[in-house]
Amino acid sequence: MTGRSVLAFQERHYTLADLDALAAGLAAELHEHGVRAGHRVAVMSSNRPEFVVALRALWRLGVAAVLLSPAWKQREVRHALTLTSPVFAVGDHPVLAEVMPMRHLDEPLDAADPGPAQANDPSSDAVLVFSSGTTGMPKAVRHTHASLAAAVRHWREALQVSPSDRLQVMTPPSHILGLLNIVMALDAGAWIRLHPRFDIDTMLAHIESDRITIEMAVAPIALALSAHPRLESFDLSSLRYIMWCATPVTESVAAAVAARTGVRWVTAYGASELPVISCNDLYDAKLDTVGRAVPGVALRIVALDTGELVGPGTEGEIQVRSESAMAGYLPADSTAAAFADGWYRTGDVGSVDGDGWLRITDRAKEMIKVRGFQVAPAEIEAVLHGHRAVEDCAVFGVPAADGEAIVAAVKLSAAVPPDELAELVSDQLASYKRPGRVVVVDEIPRLPSGKVLRRILKERLWTSV
């Protein structure tokens, strides 16, 4: 192998030239299968070098990658494929292979001469990720080459990543955070190690052995760090900081880790639809905030009832304008409601103080945030309604150490063990969407319009859950 290693996985190491040669070989193979510029190809893969190769191969062909979560079951996969109409698939997951032709990533990849790089039309789709809506099954979020490049640039500049940095990624590459970290690290010339799954001891051992400089953490990783009985035994001195992403910081957890290791925390804020919104000061983070808007991103707070601008310190909906905003949703008719005069409506409630620090206090949307993943209550409710004994149901979230826990309230026509209903959900949806608690109630409170009064339901059940 010649050149500098930029990516590692277990004992394997890759240079950029290696990745480009393998991507050229896979692109040629996909072309033989009829994949052409303007098409979409489904990708359902664990975190591995072949995922990176597949992404680069698709972009060589001018093809958009449709990123499917490896946690999904067939119901979710079929819905995503119906929305996006890919012509082919690559991956390592049997669920995808069961429903359409798939090039398995366990099969050896052949290298080819990459030739001169071809630029993609900036306005063409580069990647489609999925973001659950409050109305049910996930929506596809379309990012063009231009919007993804802007997100990568904003993330790299916010984190001050240079070729001397070393990162590792344990979050799924189908999630916007995992994707952004991988693409950004390679774009910046940094070194990155991929792991097929999260394991706290593996993570700590590699911070030490690989001299990792930036560690990404979602809430479960932060909790695992604070609970680790031998945390002090690992040499974490190479770390510049740990970035807490996807959920608000639990300050007591961050403080406990910092006290035991001396490593500082930073937090940031983004969404699948607009990946990089704000980031904290890397050297003097205010962990009760998600930082300030990153350069190139405009923030505003508007009143929830009138949509009028509000002043510093006043709560309202957080709205954002940026080059990194999505091109739109699939289904396309969902797009208009996500924007107001060109500003992306986050659905989050917060305030900006006079110095530009952004605080998030609530969510206008009814999404449940489970370990960094957005879960739509209506999606779980649709599954529960399919049970013969469920007359009515409502799903909501309650605070938990790693974000929120899912509670399902059900009105039954016949006795059913709660575990049976929870199993029904986990049989059809990703495991993180399984309710942690199923509570039987006499009624589900609703408005005359039929809208579930989740707040009232949550208040009634609070002491029991």
Legacy VTK file of the C-alpha trace (Angstrom):
# vtk DataFile Version 3.0
C-alpha trace
ASCII
DATASET POLYDATA
POINTS 465 float
0.000 0.000 0.000
1.373 3.417 -0.929
0.269 6.785 0.356
-1.124 7.849 3.689
-3.839 5.765 5.353
-7.085 7.735 5.757
-9.490 4.996 6.862
-9.178 1.969 9.126
-11.490 -0.919 9.941
-10.298 -3.700 12.239
-6.848 -4.602 10.822
-7.484 -3.152 7.350
-6.216 0.266 6.251
-7.082 2.269 3.132
-5.564 5.244 1.359
-7.677 7.644 -0.689
-6.211 5.997 -3.802
-7.421 2.608 -2.511
-10.939 3.922 -1.960
-11.036 5.582 -5.384
-9.812 2.444 -7.181
-12.379 0.237 -5.399
-15.132 2.798 -6.070
-14.214 2.830 -9.773
-14.427 -0.963 -9.863
-17.812 -1.043 -8.146
-19.097 1.777 -10.377
-18.199 -0.270 -13.463
-19.976 -3.297 -12.011
-23.115 -1.274 -11.205
-23.053 0.210 -14.715
-23.207 -3.351 -16.078
-26.384 -3.820 -14.012
-27.952 -0.861 -15.817
-27.369 1.808 -13.173
-27.107 5.214 -14.863
-26.782 8.897 -13.957
-29.987 10.250 -12.457
-30.993 6.891 -10.978
-31.297 6.081 -7.282
-29.713 3.059 -5.590
-30.718 1.767 -2.146
-27.902 1.272 0.377
-28.488 -0.713 3.577
-25.153 -1.279 5.243
-23.414 -1.541 8.562
-20.526 0.822 9.307
-17.712 -0.569 7.138
-15.267 0.542 4.413
-17.473 -0.992 1.711
-20.177 1.533 2.635
-17.740 4.356 1.879
-16.721 2.676 -1.378
-20.373 2.208 -2.395
-21.171 5.871 -1.708
-18.208 7.056 -3.765
-19.063 4.602 -6.555
-22.615 5.912 -6.805
-21.420 9.508 -6.917
-18.945 8.603 -9.682
-21.955 7.472 -11.694
-24.062 10.548 -10.886
-26.420 8.336 -8.853
-28.206 9.268 -5.610
-27.771 6.943 -2.613
-30.940 6.061 -0.691
-29.675 5.300 2.832
-31.765 2.716 4.704
-31.268 2.058 8.404
-29.865 -1.436 9.098
-32.204 -1.525 12.113
-35.294 -1.452 9.890
-37.648 -4.350 9.360
-39.284 -5.260 6.048
-42.305 -2.977 6.615
-40.076 0.094 6.904
-37.835 -0.960 4.009
-40.775 -1.518 1.655
-42.179 1.905 2.551
-38.806 3.585 1.850
-38.415 1.804 -1.487
-41.944 2.762 -2.559
-41.162 6.422 -1.783
-37.810 6.562 -3.584
-38.033 3.997 -6.437
-34.392 2.855 -6.545
-33.336 0.795 -9.568
-30.841 -1.405 -7.702
-29.431 -2.029 -4.220
-26.122 -2.564 -2.462
-25.690 -3.599 1.134
-25.064 -6.320 3.671
-28.567 -6.759 5.075
-30.853 -9.701 4.209
-34.028 -7.625 4.651
-33.115 -5.533 1.601
-32.008 -8.562 -0.408
-35.427 -10.142 0.197
-37.289 -7.326 -1.559
-35.048 -6.289 -4.480
-31.851 -7.274 -6.346
-28.860 -6.428 -4.131
-25.102 -6.470 -4.685
-23.852 -7.892 -1.357
-20.968 -5.961 0.179
-19.458 -9.162 1.589
-18.534 -10.128 -1.988
-14.991 -9.030 -2.914
-14.583 -5.626 -4.543
-12.376 -5.326 -7.624
-10.193 -2.255 -8.071
-10.077 -0.343 -11.366
-8.298 2.674 -12.768
-10.362 5.577 -11.414
-9.389 7.923 -14.246
-10.037 11.653 -13.971
-12.665 12.683 -11.453
-15.983 13.808 -12.915
-17.908 16.597 -11.220
-21.580 16.078 -10.423
-24.234 18.685 -11.142
-24.473 20.570 -7.801
-28.260 20.658 -8.066
-28.642 16.891 -8.547
-29.495 14.624 -5.618
-26.513 13.110 -3.798
-28.179 11.290 -0.942
-31.613 10.595 0.522
-31.834 10.033 4.271
-34.973 9.451 6.298
-36.656 11.635 8.880
-39.809 10.521 10.638
-42.779 12.832 10.442
-45.418 13.176 13.145
-48.018 11.766 10.758
-46.536 8.285 10.405
-43.934 6.486 8.337
-40.564 8.145 7.606
-40.191 10.781 4.885
-37.206 10.801 2.530
-35.012 13.908 2.850
-33.334 14.890 -0.434
-29.862 16.431 -0.217
-28.182 17.663 -3.369
-24.427 17.645 -3.928
-24.511 21.387 -3.181
-26.442 21.113 0.110
-24.367 18.155 1.329
-21.119 19.960 0.438
-22.320 23.005 2.397
-23.140 20.827 5.432
-19.710 19.170 5.232
-18.003 22.565 5.027
-19.996 23.984 7.949
-19.273 20.900 10.104
-15.561 20.883 9.283
-15.214 24.590 10.094
-17.319 24.357 13.278
-15.211 21.473 14.591
-11.961 23.009 13.281
-10.981 19.669 11.730
-7.577 19.476 10.031
-5.547 16.667 8.399
-3.862 16.063 11.776
-7.165 15.044 13.402
-8.146 11.428 14.066
-11.765 10.337 14.555
-13.748 7.140 15.005
-17.377 6.518 14.040
-19.689 4.089 15.815
-23.048 5.612 14.827
-24.952 4.147 11.835
-23.868 5.569 8.452
-27.525 5.806 7.386
-28.099 8.451 10.076
-27.209 12.017 9.048
-24.653 12.293 11.876
-22.755 9.136 10.916
-22.832 10.069 7.233
-21.688 13.632 7.907
-18.795 12.528 10.113
-17.491 10.057 7.529
-17.761 12.395 4.533
-16.407 15.379 6.480
-13.375 13.504 7.833
-12.348 12.279 4.376
-13.000 15.709 2.846
-10.799 17.357 5.488
-7.962 14.862 4.986
-8.348 13.590 8.563
-7.936 9.934 9.584
-10.997 7.895 10.555
-11.681 4.461 12.038
-15.044 2.761 11.453
-16.617 0.287 13.867
-19.453 -2.093 12.963
-21.247 -1.391 16.256
-20.906 0.542 19.499
-18.909 -1.044 22.299
-17.653 1.173 25.109
-14.449 -0.782 25.807
-13.571 -0.891 22.104
-14.169 2.844 21.853
-11.971 3.667 24.843
-9.218 1.269 23.764
-9.046 2.877 20.320
-9.003 6.429 21.689
-5.832 5.289 23.430
-4.228 3.159 20.698
-5.222 5.313 17.700
-4.660 8.632 19.524
-8.152 9.839 18.611
-8.442 13.632 18.782
-12.226 14.156 18.395
-14.782 11.739 19.826
-18.452 11.843 18.790
-20.987 10.836 21.429
-24.747 10.484 21.455
-26.517 10.103 24.800
-26.038 6.299 25.230
-22.291 6.704 24.606
-22.078 9.548 27.140
-23.930 7.452 29.723
-21.671 4.462 29.074
-18.611 6.679 29.590
-19.869 8.063 32.902
-20.822 4.592 34.176
-17.577 2.871 33.156
-15.881 1.561 36.312
-12.371 1.749 34.808
-12.647 4.983 32.851
-9.560 6.441 34.541
-7.431 3.504 33.409
-7.601 4.602 29.742
-5.263 7.234 28.345
-7.611 9.809 26.790
-5.041 12.609 26.675
-5.097 12.760 22.856
-8.713 14.027 22.836
-9.269 17.697 22.019
-12.914 17.345 23.054
-15.950 15.050 23.031
-18.849 16.257 20.877
-22.305 15.517 22.353
-24.767 15.237 19.455
-28.415 14.423 18.718
-29.911 15.103 22.196
-29.568 17.883 24.780
-26.594 17.513 27.105
-27.207 15.979 30.523
-24.866 18.301 32.376
-24.347 15.985 35.365
-23.172 13.188 33.038
-20.821 15.504 31.133
-19.449 16.900 34.402
-18.829 13.418 35.814
-16.834 12.348 32.744
-14.886 15.612 32.655
-14.021 15.292 36.354
-12.708 11.744 35.869
-10.808 12.317 32.610
-10.098 16.031 32.233
-11.655 15.927 28.759
-13.994 18.789 27.864
-17.375 18.504 26.162
-18.856 20.464 23.277
-22.404 20.331 21.927
-23.964 21.051 18.541
-27.411 21.087 16.944
-28.670 19.945 13.561
-31.390 18.004 11.772
-31.625 15.557 8.892
-33.199 18.364 6.860
-30.500 20.918 7.743
-27.539 19.033 9.195
-25.478 21.785 10.864
-27.303 24.607 12.646
-25.233 25.625 15.658
-22.108 24.619 17.550
-20.646 25.536 20.898
-17.365 27.295 21.504
-14.734 24.534 21.358
-12.723 26.099 24.179
-15.423 27.613 26.413
-18.624 25.658 25.787
-21.864 26.649 27.486
-23.459 23.224 27.873
-26.870 24.636 28.782
-26.981 25.861 25.165
-26.369 24.302 21.749
-23.974 27.115 20.902
-24.314 29.828 18.312
-25.309 29.596 14.649
-22.308 28.406 12.635
-20.962 30.800 9.966
-23.161 30.591 6.880
-26.301 29.730 8.875
-29.002 32.261 9.835
-31.280 31.711 12.836
-34.534 33.336 13.830
-37.162 32.739 16.523
-40.821 33.297 15.683
-43.928 33.309 17.876
-45.701 29.944 17.874
-49.132 31.473 17.400
-48.513 34.343 14.940
-45.213 33.494 13.226
-43.946 37.008 14.029
-40.295 37.548 14.958
-39.625 37.699 18.699
-36.833 39.425 20.586
-33.767 38.067 22.439
-34.586 35.654 25.245
-38.179 35.103 24.087
-39.261 31.555 23.316
-40.674 30.570 19.948
-40.115 28.191 17.042
-36.517 27.926 15.848
-36.265 28.579 12.106
-33.084 28.304 10.028
-31.827 29.390 6.610
-28.705 27.840 5.091
-27.134 26.487 1.895
-27.227 23.089 3.590
-31.035 22.950 3.741
-32.601 19.927 2.054
-33.943 20.181 -1.490
-37.233 18.740 -0.239
-39.051 15.665 0.996
-40.501 12.636 -0.662
-43.462 12.611 -0.790
-42.980 16.022 -2.386
-46.249 17.434 -1.067
-44.771 17.341 2.457
-42.104 19.912 1.566
-44.086 23.153 1.576
-45.122 22.884 5.236
-41.458 22.491 6.284
-40.543 26.014 5.133
-41.766 29.532 5.844
-40.517 32.167 3.380
-37.413 30.088 2.683
-36.710 29.388 6.369
-36.656 25.745 7.513
-39.118 25.205 10.355
-37.354 22.966 12.870
-40.448 22.376 15.000
-38.210 22.931 18.032
-39.003 25.598 20.599
-36.191 27.726 21.985
-34.697 31.165 22.427
-31.603 33.105 21.389
-30.068 35.507 23.900
-28.474 38.843 23.106
-25.085 37.214 22.523
-26.443 34.672 20.040
-26.492 31.616 22.317
-29.289 29.224 21.329
-31.235 27.306 23.971
-33.724 24.555 23.109
-36.555 24.184 25.600
-39.197 22.019 23.936
-40.391 20.543 20.663
-43.444 21.790 18.857
-43.538 18.504 17.001
-44.598 15.365 18.810
-41.540 13.340 17.887
-39.956 11.109 20.526
-36.165 11.207 20.605
-34.795 7.771 21.526
-31.006 7.490 21.779
-30.650 10.179 19.120
-33.216 8.653 16.736
-36.461 10.449 15.919
-39.507 8.227 16.455
-42.979 9.145 15.181
-45.753 8.169 17.625
-48.175 7.638 14.715
-45.930 4.962 13.217
-46.081 2.878 16.410
-49.782 3.582 16.833
-50.453 2.235 13.339
-48.886 -1.094 14.320
-50.757 -1.292 17.655
-54.073 -0.552 15.943
-53.474 -3.710 13.911
-53.926 -5.877 17.020
-57.416 -7.377 17.295
-57.803 -6.335 20.958
-56.647 -2.713 20.635
-59.639 -0.367 20.409
-57.586 2.821 20.656
-54.051 3.837 21.532
-51.648 6.740 21.842
-47.879 6.815 22.083
-45.724 9.467 23.759
-42.293 9.976 25.261
-41.192 10.529 28.842
-37.757 11.722 29.975
-35.092 9.038 30.261
-31.378 9.065 30.932
-30.508 8.681 27.231
-33.201 10.988 25.787
-36.767 9.737 26.033
-38.515 6.418 26.682
-41.529 5.326 24.648
-44.830 4.760 26.469
-47.875 3.282 24.738
-51.314 3.850 26.275
-53.861 1.330 24.990
-57.620 0.878 25.363
-58.412 -2.830 25.023
-61.480 -4.874 24.164
-59.917 -8.006 25.684
-57.073 -8.724 28.072
-53.666 -8.838 26.375
-50.247 -9.129 28.063
-48.367 -5.813 27.624
-45.311 -7.702 26.369
-47.378 -9.111 23.506
-48.130 -5.588 22.273
-44.521 -4.464 22.690
-43.395 -7.550 20.742
-45.846 -6.728 17.955
-44.087 -3.379 17.500
-40.574 -4.814 17.599
-41.571 -7.508 15.077
-42.551 -4.853 12.516
-40.391 -1.841 13.344
-36.801 -1.133 14.374
-35.937 -2.286 17.892
-35.474 1.267 19.206
-39.170 1.935 18.427
-40.373 -0.755 20.859
-42.359 0.768 23.754
-40.563 0.541 27.057
-43.921 0.501 28.821
-47.449 -0.428 27.718
-50.193 0.997 29.973
-53.868 0.007 29.769
-56.270 2.970 30.055
-60.043 3.421 30.028
-59.970 6.023 27.263
-57.640 7.953 24.968
-58.392 11.686 25.325
-59.039 13.323 21.939
-60.261 16.614 20.532
-63.516 16.601 18.526
-61.263 16.612 15.441
-59.840 13.281 16.584
-56.418 14.664 17.528
-54.925 12.849 20.527
-54.347 15.069 23.569
-50.936 13.589 24.341
-50.075 16.236 26.932
-53.173 15.396 29.007
-52.523 11.677 28.618
-48.926 12.119 29.717
-49.986 14.124 32.781
-52.524 11.456 33.783
-50.003 8.650 33.476
-46.904 10.469 34.691
-46.826 8.905 38.148
-47.349 5.409 36.744
-44.548 5.589 34.181
LINES 1 466
465 0 1 2 3 4 5 6 7 8 9 10 11 12 13 14 15 16 17 18 19 20 21 22 23 24 25 26 27 28 29 30 31 32 33 34 35 36 37 38 39 40 41 42 43 44 45 46 47 48 49 50 51 52 53 54 55 56 57 58 59 60 61 62 63 64 65 66 67 68 69 70 71 72 73 74 75 76 77 78 79 80 81 82 83 84 85 86 87 88 89 90 91 92 93 94 95 96 97 98 99 100 101 102 103 104 105 106 107 108 109 110 111 112 113 114 115 116 117 118 119 120 121 122 123 124 125 126 127 128 129 130 131 132 133 134 135 136 137 138 139 140 141 142 143 144 145 146 147 148 149 150 151 152 153 154 155 156 157 158 159 160 161 162 163 164 165 166 167 168 169 170 171 172 173 174 175 176 177 178 179 180 181 182 183 184 185 186 187 188 189 190 191 192 193 194 195 196 197 198 199 200 201 202 203 204 205 206 207 208 209 210 211 212 213 214 215 216 217 218 219 220 221 222 223 224 225 226 227 228 229 230 231 232 233 234 235 236 237 238 239 240 241 242 243 244 245 246 247 248 249 250 251 252 253 254 255 256 257 258 259 260 261 262 263 264 265 266 267 268 269 270 271 272 273 274 275 276 277 278 279 280 281 282 283 284 285 286 287 288 289 290 291 292 293 294 295 296 297 298 299 300 301 302 303 304 305 306 307 308 309 310 311 312 313 314 315 316 317 318 319 320 321 322 323 324 325 326 327 328 329 330 331 332 333 334 335 336 337 338 339 340 341 342 343 344 345 346 347 348 349 350 351 352 353 354 355 356 357 358 359 360 361 362 363 364 365 366 367 368 369 370 371 372 373 374 375 376 377 378 379 380 381 382 383 384 385 386 387 388 389 390 391 392 393 394 395 396 397 398 399 400 401 402 403 404 405 406 407 408 409 410 411 412 413 414 415 416 417 418 419 420 421 422 423 424 425 426 427 428 429 430 431 432 433 434 435 436 437 438 439 440 441 442 443 444 445 446 447 448 449 450 451 452 453 454 455 456 457 458 459 460 461 462 463 464
